[in-house]
Amino acid sequence: MAPTDQVISDSKNRFANDRVIITGGASGIGLAIAMSFASYGALVALVDVNETQLDVAVRTIGTGATGYVCDISSWSEQRDLFEKVTATIGPPTIVCLNAGIDPELAISNPSSSAECKKRLVQYNYLAPELDESDDDKKSMPTTTTGLKKPPSNILDVNFYGVLYGIKLASHYMGENGGRIIVTGSAASYVGFPYQDIYVASKHAILGLVRATAKRPQESSGRHRPVSLSMVAPWLTDTPLTRANSVLGGGAQALSPTTSSSSDVAQAVLQLSTMDHTRCHGRCLWVRGSTVVEVEESYEAWLGTLGKSEMEVKQLGVPDLAKL
């Protein structure tokens, strides 16, 4: 796939007519996305739950940037967000649903208490933590009736925040159409130990994008299409991964397979410049500076499952029964 800078180098005002909403826009990948769009002339609406970081990010970008405090896991807050953005700068043409959390990543941090990570469901949903909110259960042994409920906040933000965002973006883009780009993860395709709920949330996002993209789209003189696509970054150098010592060695710990936030932002820009029909339902895997589209290959492989053994061999696809 061609490098993104070759795709968008036609004009520094390539996105001058675009209004871009970026959730999780105050830091990391979200901030890199916002800065990239702004550098090409777009009006960017940064959305984040951290007001202090959000103010700094908006000042850093400067002209054309606005900030909105919002908990994207709340339907009412996200609904109000889209209404405010539309009233302030106009209906969005590009929406980047990037916000996400990963408290389970703390298990990767050596400075975190091993006992804490082992006992608290906040970091390990299988932990034998007791529900202390019920006085009658405090003296109970570690049984099913006394166990604390697994957390729901990861799915609330990572999945429902995207679900709400896709619905709202599609509605507010209306007849003008637009692009919705979801930040998934390598965890959308690969399982990682002790990242159980995070991985589940990112797998769920992938399923949501795949299924929604299969819906027939109305495209006529009056209705322009809304494309839905995603990026799947491998390990990326962000404040989150550094805070949890995933990249604890500092700059020297970075490798060619570690992406920068800018690498991911460039993949987002690439999806924003591709033809709607080409990017719809697609996912760009980002590992280091390498960008690969994976859904087309996956669909081709999936199509072999209903073929005979001889047909599969002719296509050069491994026989799953023998794996």
C-alpha positions in Angstrom: 0.0 0.0 0.0 1.4 3.4 -0.9 2.8 5.6 1.9 0.2 8.1 3.1 2.3 11.2 2.4 2.1 10.3 -1.3 -1.7 10.2 -1.1 -2.3 13.5 0.6 0.7 15.6 -0.6 -1.5 17.2 -3.3 -2.4 20.1 -1.0 -1.7 21.4 2.5 -5.4 22.3 2.5 -6.5 18.8 1.6 -9.0 18.7 4.5 -9.9 22.4 4.5 -13.6 21.6 4.1 -13.7 19.0 6.8 -15.0 19.1 10.3 -13.4 16.2 12.3 -14.5 14.9 15.7 -11.8 12.9 17.5 -12.7 11.1 20.8 -9.8 10.5 23.2 -8.2 13.5 21.5 -6.3 15.0 24.4 -3.3 12.7 24.2 -1.6 9.8 22.5 -3.0 8.6 19.2 -6.0 10.9 19.4 -3.9 14.0 19.7 -1.7 12.9 16.8 -4.8 12.4 14.7 -6.1 15.8 15.6 -2.8 17.5 14.8 -2.5 15.7 11.5 -5.9 16.8 10.3 -5.4 20.3 11.6 -2.1 20.5 9.7 -4.1 19.9 6.5 -6.6 22.6 7.2 -9.4 20.7 8.9 -11.5 22.1 11.8 -10.9 19.6 14.6 -13.2 19.0 17.6 -11.1 17.2 20.3 -13.2 15.2 22.8 -11.9 13.8 26.1 -12.9 13.2 29.7 -9.7 14.9 31.0 -10.4 18.6 30.9 -6.9 19.7 31.9 -5.2 17.6 29.1 -7.9 18.7 26.7 -7.2 22.4 27.3 -3.5 21.9 26.7 -4.1 19.9 23.5 -6.4 22.6 22.1 -3.9 25.3 22.8 -1.1 23.2 21.3 -3.0 22.9 18.0 -4.3 26.4 18.0 -6.5 27.9 15.3 -9.2 25.6 14.1 -9.3 23.4 17.3 -12.0 23.2 19.9 -12.4 21.0 22.9 -15.3 19.2 24.4 -15.4 17.4 27.7 -17.4 14.2 27.4 -17.7 10.7 28.9 -18.3 8.7 25.7 -19.6 5.8 27.7 -22.7 7.9 28.4 -25.3 7.9 25.6 -26.7 11.3 26.8 -23.3 12.9 27.0 -22.2 11.7 23.6 -25.6 12.7 22.1 -25.2 16.2 23.5 -21.6 16.3 22.2 -22.7 15.8 18.6 -25.4 18.4 19.0 -22.9 20.9 20.4 -20.3 20.3 17.7 -22.8 20.5 14.9 -24.2 23.8 16.3 -20.7 25.2 16.7 -18.7 24.3 13.6 -21.3 22.3 11.5 -22.1 18.7 11.0 -19.1 16.4 11.1 -17.6 15.0 7.9 -15.1 12.7 9.5 -15.5 11.1 13.0 -12.6 9.2 14.6 -13.8 7.0 17.4 -10.5 6.6 19.1 -11.1 6.8 22.9 -10.4 3.7 24.9 -9.2 2.5 28.3 -7.1 -0.5 29.4 -6.7 -0.8 33.2 -5.7 -4.4 32.7 -2.4 -3.1 31.2 -1.3 -2.3 34.8 -0.4 -6.0 35.1 2.5 -5.2 32.7 3.8 -2.6 35.1 6.5 -4.1 37.5 5.9 -1.2 39.9 2.3 -2.3 40.5 1.8 -4.5 43.5 1.6 -8.2 42.4 -0.8 -8.8 45.2 -3.0 -5.9 44.1 -3.1 -7.1 40.5 -3.8 -10.7 41.6 -6.6 -9.7 44.1 -8.5 -6.8 42.4 -11.0 -7.4 39.6 -10.2 -3.9 38.3 -7.0 -5.4 36.9 -7.9 -9.1 36.7 -11.5 -10.1 36.3 -10.8 -13.6 37.6 -9.4 -12.2 40.9 -11.0 -13.7 44.0 -12.0 -10.2 45.4 -15.0 -10.3 47.7 -17.9 -7.8 47.4 -17.4 -5.6 50.4 -20.5 -3.6 49.7 -22.7 -6.3 51.3 -22.2 -6.4 55.0 -23.7 -9.9 55.2 -21.1 -11.3 52.8 -18.0 -9.8 54.4 -17.4 -12.9 56.5 -18.2 -15.4 53.7 -15.5 -17.6 52.3 -14.4 -17.1 48.7 -17.5 -18.6 47.1 -19.6 -17.7 44.1 -22.1 -15.8 46.3 -19.4 -13.7 47.8 -17.3 -12.9 44.7 -17.2 -9.3 43.4 -18.8 -8.7 40.0 -16.3 -8.3 37.1 -15.8 -4.7 35.9 -17.9 -3.3 33.0 -16.1 0.0 32.5 -13.8 -1.3 29.8 -16.7 -2.5 27.6 -18.7 0.7 28.5 -15.9 2.9 27.0 -14.3 0.7 24.4 -17.4 -0.9 22.9 -20.5 1.0 23.8 -18.6 4.3 23.3 -18.0 3.2 19.7 -21.5 1.8 19.3 -23.0 5.2 20.3 -20.5 7.1 18.2 -21.3 5.1 15.0 -25.0 5.7 15.4 -24.6 9.4 16.2 -22.1 10.1 13.5 -24.2 8.4 10.9 -27.2 10.5 11.9 -25.5 13.8 12.0 -23.6 13.2 8.7 -27.0 12.7 7.1 -27.4 13.2 3.4 -23.9 14.8 3.1 -22.2 11.5 4.0 -18.8 11.2 5.6 -16.3 8.8 7.1 -16.3 7.0 10.4 -12.9 5.6 11.4 -12.6 3.4 14.5 -9.4 2.8 16.5 -9.3 -0.9 17.1 -6.1 -2.7 18.0 -3.9 -5.7 17.2 -6.1 -7.1 20.1 -9.0 -7.0 17.6 -7.4 -10.0 16.0 -5.0 -11.4 18.6 -5.5 -12.6 22.2 -3.0 -11.3 24.8 -2.7 -12.9 28.3 -4.1 -10.9 31.2 -5.8 -8.5 28.7 -9.0 -10.5 28.7 -11.7 -7.8 28.8 -9.7 -5.3 26.7 -9.2 -8.0 24.0 -12.9 -8.8 24.1 -13.8 -5.2 23.7 -11.5 -4.8 20.7 -12.8 -8.0 19.1 -16.3 -6.7 19.6 -15.4 -3.5 17.8 -14.1 -5.4 14.9 -17.4 -7.5 14.7 -19.4 -4.3 14.9 -17.5 -2.7 12.0 -17.7 -5.9 9.9 -21.4 -6.4 10.4 -22.4 -2.7 10.0 -20.3 -2.4 6.9 -22.3 -5.3 5.3 -25.5 -3.2 5.4 -26.6 -1.9 2.0 -25.8 1.8 1.6 -28.1 4.3 -0.1 -26.0 6.4 -2.5 -27.8 8.7 -5.0 -27.8 12.2 -6.1 -29.2 13.3 -2.8 -27.5 10.9 -0.4 -23.7 10.4 -0.2 -22.4 7.3 1.5 -21.0 7.0 5.0 -17.9 4.8 5.0 -17.0 2.8 8.1 -13.4 1.6 8.6 -10.9 1.0 11.3 -7.2 1.0 12.2 -5.6 -1.8 14.2 -2.3 -0.6 15.8 0.2 -3.0 17.2 2.1 -1.8 20.3 2.2 2.0 20.1 4.3 4.5 22.0 1.7 6.5 24.0 1.5 8.0 27.5 -0.6 4.9 28.5 1.9 2.3 27.4 4.8 4.3 28.9 3.0 4.8 32.2 2.5 1.1 32.5 6.1 0.3 31.6 5.2 -1.6 28.5 7.9 0.6 27.0 9.7 1.0 30.2 13.1 1.2 28.7 12.3 4.6 27.2 13.3 5.6 23.7 15.9 2.9 23.5 13.2 0.3 24.0 11.5 1.2 20.8 11.9 -1.2 17.9 10.9 -1.2 14.2 7.7 -3.0 15.3 6.7 -0.3 17.8 4.4 2.3 16.2 4.4 6.0 17.1 1.2 7.8 17.5 2.0 9.6 14.2 2.3 6.3 12.4 -1.3 5.5 13.4 -2.5 9.0 12.5 -1.0 8.6 9.1 -3.1 5.4 8.6 -6.2 7.3 9.6 -5.4 10.0 7.1 -4.9 7.3 4.5 -8.4 6.0 5.1 -9.7 9.5 4.9 -8.4 10.0 1.4 -9.3 6.6 -0.1 -12.3 6.2 -2.3 -15.4 5.4 -0.1 -16.0 2.1 -1.7 -12.4 1.1 -1.3 -12.1 1.9 2.4 -15.6 0.9 3.5 -15.4 -2.2 5.9 -11.6 -2.2 5.7 -9.0 -2.3 8.5 -5.4 -1.0 8.3 -3.0 -3.0 10.5 -0.3 -0.7 11.7 3.0 -2.1 13.0 5.9 0.3 13.2 5.7 2.3 10.0 4.2 -0.7 8.0 0.6 -0.5 7.1 -1.3 -3.5 5.7 -5.0 -3.9 4.9 -6.2 -7.1 6.5 -9.9 -7.5 6.0 -9.8 -8.3 2.2 -7.3 -11.1 2.9 -9.4 -12.4 5.8 -12.6 -12.4 3.6 -10.7 -14.3 0.9 -9.6 -16.9 3.4 -13.0 -17.1 4.9 -14.4 -17.9 1.5 -12.4 -21.1 1.4 -14.1 -22.6 4.4 -17.0 -23.8 2.3 -14.8 -25.3 -0.4 -13.7 -28.9 -0.9 -10.3 -30.2 0.3 -9.1 -30.3 -3.3 -10.2 -26.7 -4.0 -8.5 -25.5 -0.8 -5.2 -27.2 -1.8 -5.4 -25.6 -5.2 -5.7 -22.2 -3.6 -2.7 -22.9 -1.4 -4.6 -22.4 1.9 -3.6 -24.6 4.9 -6.0 -27.5 5.6 -7.5 -26.4 9.0 -8.3 -30.0 9.9 -4.6 -30.8 9.9 -3.5 -27.7 11.9 
